Amino acid sequence: MAIMITDECINCGACEPECPNNAIYEGGAEWKLSDGTGLSGEVNNLRGETVNADIDNEAVDMDVYYIVTDKCTECVGFHDEPQCAAVCPVDCCVDDPEHRETEDHLLAKKAFMHL
């Protein structure tokens, strides 16, 4: 499953530089699939959809830091645990029950983003 940041976030920013996928953004910031990945231009994502990795996408949250589900791998393949949760001083980086993924899928997502 992906990780999510709850409304208890104090906007300290400790999590953002820890993400190996650049999946964490400050509230209100637009995001790109290409940010911090090996992707660029038109790509076929893991759902078989063609997307432009360089297009700006709307912020997921306007008030607090947020995690882009399509980029979050829970640090699988990089670290033993999600680094955002490990450094969060208020424990607001938690499992997202709406986005359950197997370890194999998380590894496939990592391989897709980091060619």
N, CA and C atoms as an extended XYZ file, in Angstrom:
345
Properties=species:S:1:pos:R:3:atomname:S:1:resname:S:1:resid:I:1 pbc="F F F"
N         0.841       -1.177        0.000 N   MET     1
C         0.000        0.000        0.000 CA  MET     1
C         0.877        1.227        0.000 C   MET     1
N         0.339        2.313       -0.432 N   ALA     2
C         1.074        3.572       -0.410 CA  ALA     2
C         0.979        4.190        0.983 C   ALA     2
N         1.777        5.203        1.187 N   ILE     3
C         1.755        5.950        2.436 CA  ILE     3
C         0.988        7.249        2.172 C   ILE     3
N         0.312        7.733        3.181 N   MET     4
C        -0.387        9.015        3.079 CA  MET     4
C         0.015        9.886        4.255 C   MET     4
N        -0.163       11.189        4.096 N   ILE     5
C         0.112       12.140        5.165 CA  ILE     5
C        -1.224       12.661        5.672 C   ILE     5
N        -1.441       12.552        6.962 N   THR     6
C        -2.717       12.959        7.551 CA  THR     6
C        -2.753       14.463        7.802 C   THR     6
N        -3.930       14.936        8.166 N   ASP     7
C        -4.138       16.357        8.456 CA  ASP     7
C        -3.383       16.829        9.694 C   ASP     7
N        -2.814       15.899       10.449 N   GLU     8
C        -2.041       16.273       11.626 CA  GLU     8
C        -0.648       16.798       11.251 C   GLU     8
N        -0.319       16.792        9.970 N   CYS     9
C         0.976       17.273        9.485 CA  CYS     9
C         1.210       18.708        9.958 C   CYS     9
N         2.426       18.958       10.445 N   ILE    10
C         2.775       20.305       10.920 CA  ILE    10
C         3.613       21.062        9.888 C   ILE    10
N         3.696       20.522        8.672 N   ASN    11
C         4.430       21.158        7.573 CA  ASN    11
C         5.890       21.423        7.894 C   ASN    11
N         6.527       20.491        8.593 N   CYS    12
C         7.942       20.681        8.941 CA  CYS    12
C         8.856       20.397        7.751 C   CYS    12
N         8.385       19.568        6.814 N   GLY    13
C         9.168       19.256        5.628 CA  GLY    13
C        10.222       18.189        5.809 C   GLY    13
N        10.277       17.547        6.960 N   ALA    14
C        11.303       16.526        7.204 CA  ALA    14
C        11.191       15.345        6.237 C   ALA    14
N         9.990       15.032        5.811 N   CYS    15
C         9.749       13.862        4.970 CA  CYS    15
C        10.195       14.050        3.519 C   CYS    15
N        10.035       15.238        3.005 N   GLU    16
C        10.243       15.483        1.576 CA  GLU    16
C        11.611       15.040        1.054 C   GLU    16
N        12.717       15.450        1.673 N   PRO    17
C        14.013       15.043        1.122 CA  PRO    17
C        14.344       13.558        1.330 C   PRO    17
N        13.589       12.867        2.153 N   GLU    18
C        13.851       11.452        2.428 CA  GLU    18
C        13.291       10.519        1.368 C   GLU    18
N        12.360       10.996        0.552 N   CYS    19
C        11.672       10.137       -0.418 CA  CYS    19
C        12.549        9.855       -1.634 C   CYS    19
N        12.870        8.585       -1.895 N   PRO    20
C        13.720        8.252       -3.030 CA  PRO    20
C        13.019        8.401       -4.380 C   PRO    20
N        11.708        8.587       -4.360 N   ASN    21
C        10.929        8.712       -5.591 CA  ASN    21
C        10.430       10.129       -5.843 C   ASN    21
N        10.789       11.057       -4.973 N   ASN    22
C        10.242       12.412       -5.061 CA  ASN    22
C         8.717       12.365       -5.152 C   ASN    22
N         8.122       11.562       -4.291 N   ALA    23
C         6.665       11.420       -4.269 CA  ALA    23
C         6.006       12.366       -3.277 C   ALA    23
N         6.786       13.109       -2.514 N   ILE    24
C         6.249       13.988       -1.476 CA  ILE    24
C         6.395       15.440       -1.913 C   ILE    24
N         5.292       16.171       -1.801 N   TYR    25
C         5.258       17.567       -2.229 CA  TYR    25
C         4.646       18.437       -1.142 C   TYR    25
N         5.074       19.679       -1.116 N   GLU    26
C         4.512       20.656       -0.184 CA  GLU    26
C         3.077       20.967       -0.599 C   GLU    26
N         2.225       21.211        0.369 N   GLY    27
C         0.839       21.549        0.094 CA  GLY    27
C         0.737       22.665       -0.929 C   GLY    27
N        -0.119       22.478       -1.917 N   GLY    28
C        -0.344       23.472       -2.955 CA  GLY    28
C         0.593       23.353       -4.139 C   GLY    28
N         1.663       22.581       -4.017 N   ALA    29
C         2.630       22.445       -5.112 CA  ALA    29
C         2.115       21.462       -6.156 C   ALA    29
N         2.311       21.813       -7.433 N   GLU    30
C         1.993       20.884       -8.512 CA  GLU    30
C         3.077       19.802       -8.548 C   GLU    30
N         2.753       18.657       -9.154 N   TRP    31
C         3.710       17.556       -9.219 CA  TRP    31
C         3.793       16.990      -10.631 C   TRP    31
N         4.929       16.348      -10.916 N   LYS    32
C         5.157       15.685      -12.202 CA  LYS    32
C         5.619       14.262      -11.937 C   LYS    32
N         5.210       13.362      -12.786 N   LEU    33
C         5.677       11.978      -12.698 CA  LEU    33
C         7.190       11.919      -12.935 C   LEU    33
N         7.712       12.849      -13.711 N   SER    34
C         9.144       12.857      -14.024 CA  SER    34
C        10.016       13.379      -12.878 C   SER    34
N         9.435       14.111      -11.934 N   ASP    35
C        10.230       14.655      -10.825 CA  ASP    35
C        10.945       13.543      -10.075 C   ASP    35
N        12.266       13.552      -10.107 N   GLY    36
C        13.054       12.594       -9.340 CA  GLY    36
C        13.030       11.171       -9.860 C   GLY    36
N        12.544       10.973      -11.079 N   THR    37
C        12.503        9.629      -11.661 CA  THR    37
C        13.252        9.644      -12.991 C   THR    37
N        13.329        8.500      -13.626 N   GLY    38
C        13.960        8.396      -14.939 CA  GLY    38
C        12.969        8.580      -16.074 C   GLY    38
N        11.760        8.997      -15.759 N   LEU    39
C        10.710        9.116      -16.768 CA  LEU    39
C        10.729       10.492      -17.420 C   LEU    39
N        10.375       10.526      -18.710 N   SER    40
C        10.174       11.788      -19.406 CA  SER    40
C         9.328       11.540      -20.637 C   SER    40
N         8.596       12.560      -21.034 N   GLY    41
C         7.754       12.457      -22.212 CA  GLY    41
C         6.610       11.476      -22.036 C   GLY    41
N         6.128       10.940      -23.147 N   GLU    42
C         5.015        9.992      -23.139 CA  GLU    42
C         5.491        8.623      -22.656 C   GLU    42
N         4.816        8.081      -21.636 N   VAL    43
C         5.143        6.757      -21.101 CA  VAL    43
C         3.853        5.981      -20.874 C   VAL    43
N         3.955        4.668      -20.900 N   ASN    44
C         2.830        3.813      -20.552 CA  ASN    44
C         2.988        3.417      -19.101 C   ASN    44
N         2.030        3.830      -18.257 N   ASN    45
C         2.148        3.521      -16.831 CA  ASN    45
C         1.784        2.064      -16.568 C   ASN    45
N         1.847        1.656      -15.314 N   LEU    46
C         1.599        0.254      -14.959 CA  LEU    46
C         0.150       -0.165      -15.158 C   LEU    46
N        -0.752        0.799      -15.346 N   ARG    47
C        -2.162        0.491      -15.642 CA  ARG    47
C        -2.411        0.417      -17.142 C   ARG    47
N        -1.346        0.602      -17.943 N   GLY    48
C        -1.466        0.538      -19.389 CA  GLY    48
C        -1.934        1.835      -20.025 C   GLY    48
N        -1.986        2.909      -19.249 N   GLU    49
C        -2.413        4.209      -19.765 CA  GLU    49
C        -1.192        4.973      -20.273 C   GLU    49
N        -1.366        5.713      -21.356 N   THR    50
C        -0.301        6.580      -21.842 CA  THR    50
C        -0.446        7.932      -21.163 C   THR    50
N         0.634        8.368      -20.514 N   VAL    51
C         0.633        9.652      -19.805 CA  VAL    51
C         1.907       10.409      -20.157 C   VAL    51
N         1.858       11.723      -20.028 N   ASN    52
C         3.032       12.545      -20.242 CA  ASN    52
C         3.674       12.796      -18.878 C   ASN    52
N         4.858       12.275      -18.669 N   ALA    53
C         5.532       12.363      -17.374 CA  ALA    53
C         5.961       13.785      -17.035 C   ALA    53
N         5.997       14.667      -18.035 N   ASP    54
C         6.468       16.032      -17.822 CA  ASP    54
C         5.351       17.039      -17.588 C   ASP    54
N         4.116       16.585      -17.580 N   ILE    55
C         2.960       17.468      -17.381 CA  ILE    55
C         2.804       17.789      -15.898 C   ILE    55
N         2.518       19.057      -15.591 N   ASP    56
C         2.194       19.440      -14.213 CA  ASP    56
C         0.822       18.899      -13.850 C   ASP    56
N         0.717       18.284      -12.680 N   ASN    57
C        -0.546       17.780      -12.154 CA  ASN    57
C        -0.952       18.630      -10.962 C   ASN    57
N        -2.241       18.733      -10.731 N   GLU    58
C        -2.743       19.530       -9.618 CA  GLU    58
C        -2.279       18.973       -8.280 C   GLU    58
N        -2.121       19.867       -7.329 N   ALA    59
C        -1.762       19.468       -5.976 CA  ALA    59
C        -2.829       18.544       -5.409 C   ALA    59
N        -2.412       17.529       -4.693 N   VAL    60
C        -3.338       16.599       -4.045 CA  VAL    60
C        -3.931       17.240       -2.796 C   VAL    60
N        -3.157       18.085       -2.130 N   ASP    61
C        -3.617       18.773       -0.919 CA  ASP    61
C        -3.098       20.208       -0.973 C   ASP    61
N        -3.914       21.137       -0.593 N   MET    62
C        -3.513       22.540       -0.645 CA  MET    62
C        -2.877       23.020        0.661 C   MET    62
N        -3.094       22.294        1.754 N   ASP    63
C        -2.690       22.789        3.067 CA  ASP    63
C        -1.458       22.137        3.669 C   ASP    63
N        -1.314       20.839        3.494 N   VAL    64
C        -0.208       20.117        4.113 CA  VAL    64
C         0.552       19.325        3.048 C   VAL    64
N         1.744       18.878        3.413 N   TYR    65
C         2.514       18.016        2.519 CA  TYR    65
C         1.655       16.817        2.127 C   TYR    65
N         1.891       16.302        0.934 N   TYR    66
C         1.128       15.140        0.469 CA  TYR    66
C         2.036       14.198       -0.302 C   TYR    66
N         1.568       12.957       -0.440 N   ILE    67
C         2.307       11.928       -1.160 CA  ILE    67
C         1.505       11.530       -2.399 C   ILE    67
N         2.162       11.513       -3.544 N   VAL    68
C         1.531       11.087       -4.792 CA  VAL    68
C         1.534        9.563       -4.811 C   VAL    68
N         0.359        8.983       -4.753 N   THR    69
C         0.205        7.533       -4.678 CA  THR    69
C         0.896        6.819       -5.838 C   THR    69
N         0.787        7.382       -7.045 N   ASP    70
C         1.382        6.739       -8.218 CA  ASP    70
C         2.905        6.699       -8.161 C   ASP    70
N         3.520        7.468       -7.271 N   LYS    71
C         4.979        7.486       -7.160 CA  LYS    71
C         5.487        6.815       -5.885 C   LYS    71
N         4.624        6.580       -4.920 N   CYS    72
C         5.044        6.012       -3.639 CA  CYS    72
C         5.263        4.502       -3.753 C   CYS    72
N         6.441        4.059       -3.335 N   THR    73
C         6.747        2.623       -3.294 CA  THR    73
C         6.995        2.150       -1.866 C   THR    73
N         6.627        2.979       -0.896 N   GLU    74
C         6.891        2.670        0.517 CA  GLU    74
C         8.373        2.419        0.769 C   GLU    74
N         9.209        2.959       -0.098 N   CYS    75
C        10.668        2.805       -0.044 CA  CYS    75
C        11.126        1.372       -0.318 C   CYS    75
N        10.220        0.506       -0.787 N   VAL    76
C        10.589       -0.868       -1.140 CA  VAL    76
C        11.637       -0.813       -2.245 C   VAL    76
N        12.703       -1.573       -2.059 N   GLY    77
C        13.801       -1.580       -3.011 CA  GLY    77
C        14.862       -0.537       -2.707 C   GLY    77
N        14.566        0.347       -1.775 N   PHE    78
C        15.523        1.377       -1.360 CA  PHE    78
C        15.924        1.218        0.107 C   PHE    78
N        14.909        1.067        0.977 N   HIS    79
C        15.129        1.026        2.425 CA  HIS    79
C        14.252       -0.064        3.046 C   HIS    79
N        14.521       -0.390        4.297 N   ASP    80
C        13.759       -1.424        5.004 CA  ASP    80
C        12.397       -0.932        5.482 C   ASP    80
N        12.214        0.385        5.545 N   GLU    81
C        10.952        0.955        6.002 CA  GLU    81
C        10.729        2.292        5.296 C   GLU    81
N         9.481        2.748        5.240 N   PRO    82
C         9.217        4.056        4.637 CA  PRO    82
C         9.951        5.158        5.399 C   PRO    82
N        10.807        5.865        4.697 N   GLN    83
C        11.632        6.877        5.340 CA  GLN    83
C        10.837        8.088        5.807 C   GLN    83
N         9.753        8.411        5.124 N   CYS    84
C         8.926        9.542        5.560 CA  CYS    84
C         8.373        9.277        6.955 C   CYS    84
N         7.896        8.052        7.171 N   ALA    85
C         7.350        7.694        8.483 CA  ALA    85
C         8.449        7.662        9.547 C   ALA    85
N         9.628        7.243        9.144 N   ALA    86
C        10.734        7.137       10.101 CA  ALA    86
C        11.178        8.503       10.628 C   ALA    86
N        11.073        9.548        9.811 N   VAL    87
C        11.548       10.871       10.233 CA  VAL    87
C        10.431       11.809       10.687 C   VAL    87
N         9.190       11.421       10.514 N   CYS    88
C         8.075       12.306       10.856 CA  CYS    88
C         7.977       12.506       12.378 C   CYS    88
N         8.072       13.760       12.841 N   PRO    89
C         8.044       13.999       14.287 CA  PRO    89
C         6.654       13.865       14.915 C   PRO    89
N         5.606       13.852       14.094 N   VAL    90
C         4.250       13.754       14.648 CA  VAL    90
C         3.519       12.496       14.169 C   VAL    90
N         4.247       11.572       13.574 N   ASP    91
C         3.686       10.282       13.128 CA  ASP    91
C         2.460       10.437       12.236 C   ASP    91
N         2.526       11.352       11.254 N   CYS    92
C         1.375       11.527       10.370 CA  CYS    92
C         1.578       10.874        9.003 C   CYS    92
N         2.693       10.188        8.791 N   CYS    93
C         2.916        9.413        7.574 CA  CYS    93
C         2.501        7.977        7.888 C   CYS    93
N         1.343        7.592        7.379 N   VAL    94
C         0.738        6.311        7.747 CA  VAL    94
C         0.327        5.538        6.504 C   VAL    94
N         0.044        4.240        6.677 N   ASP    95
C        -0.458        3.420        5.575 CA  ASP    95
C        -1.767        3.997        5.059 C   ASP    95
N        -1.896        4.026        3.733 N   ASP    96
C        -3.117        4.518        3.091 CA  ASP    96
C        -4.023        3.320        2.801 C   ASP    96
N        -5.101        3.147        3.562 N   PRO    97
C        -5.962        1.977        3.377 CA  PRO    97
C        -6.676        1.958        2.025 C   PRO    97
N        -6.710        3.064        1.327 N   GLU    98
C        -7.372        3.153        0.019 CA  GLU    98
C        -6.467        2.665       -1.116 C   GLU    98
N        -5.175        2.471       -0.840 N   HIS    99
C        -4.225        2.091       -1.884 CA  HIS    99
C        -3.346        0.936       -1.406 C   HIS    99
N        -3.867       -0.266       -1.507 N   ARG   100
C        -3.150       -1.471       -1.102 CA  ARG   100
C        -2.375       -2.023       -2.301 C   ARG   100
N        -1.089       -2.309       -2.095 N   GLU   101
C        -0.255       -2.850       -3.158 CA  GLU   101
C         0.657       -3.928       -2.575 C   GLU   101
N         0.927       -4.952       -3.367 N   THR   102
C         1.833       -6.010       -2.938 CA  THR   102
C         3.279       -5.538       -3.072 C   THR   102
N         4.181       -6.247       -2.430 N   GLU   103
C         5.600       -5.920       -2.556 CA  GLU   103
C         6.043       -6.040       -4.009 C   GLU   103
N         5.531       -7.059       -4.727 N   ASP   104
C         5.879       -7.217       -6.140 CA  ASP   104
C         5.436       -6.003       -6.957 C   ASP   104
N         4.244       -5.482       -6.678 N   HIS   105
C         3.764       -4.306       -7.402 CA  HIS   105
C         4.612       -3.079       -7.058 C   HIS   105
N         4.975       -2.932       -5.797 N   LEU   106
C         5.813       -1.804       -5.394 CA  LEU   106
C         7.184       -1.872       -6.071 C   LEU   106
N         7.750       -3.073       -6.186 N   LEU   107
C         9.021       -3.239       -6.887 CA  LEU   107
C         8.875       -2.942       -8.375 C   LEU   107
N         7.744       -3.349       -8.970 N   ALA   108
C         7.494       -3.044      -10.377 CA  ALA   108
C         7.359       -1.533      -10.585 C   ALA   108
N         6.711       -0.860       -9.654 N   LYS   109
C         6.569        0.601       -9.724 CA  LYS   109
C         7.940        1.269       -9.644 C   LYS   109
N         8.787        0.781       -8.742 N   LYS   110
C        10.145        1.312       -8.605 CA  LYS   110
C        10.910        1.113       -9.917 C   LYS   110
N        10.844       -0.084      -10.488 N   ALA   111
C        11.545       -0.367      -11.740 CA  ALA   111
C        11.029        0.505      -12.876 C   ALA   111
N         9.738        0.754      -12.910 N   PHE   112
C         9.131        1.601      -13.934 CA  PHE   112
C         9.658        3.034      -13.844 C   PHE   112
N         9.731        3.569      -12.633 N   MET   113
C        10.123        4.960      -12.456 CA  MET   113
C        11.625        5.173      -12.573 C   MET   113
N        12.412        4.177      -12.215 N   HIS   114
C        13.870        4.323      -12.200 CA  HIS   114
C        14.471        3.368      -13.215 C   HIS   114
N        14.334        3.723      -14.467 N   LEU   115
C        14.781        2.892      -15.587 CA  LEU   115
C        16.224        2.459      -15.482 C   LEU   115
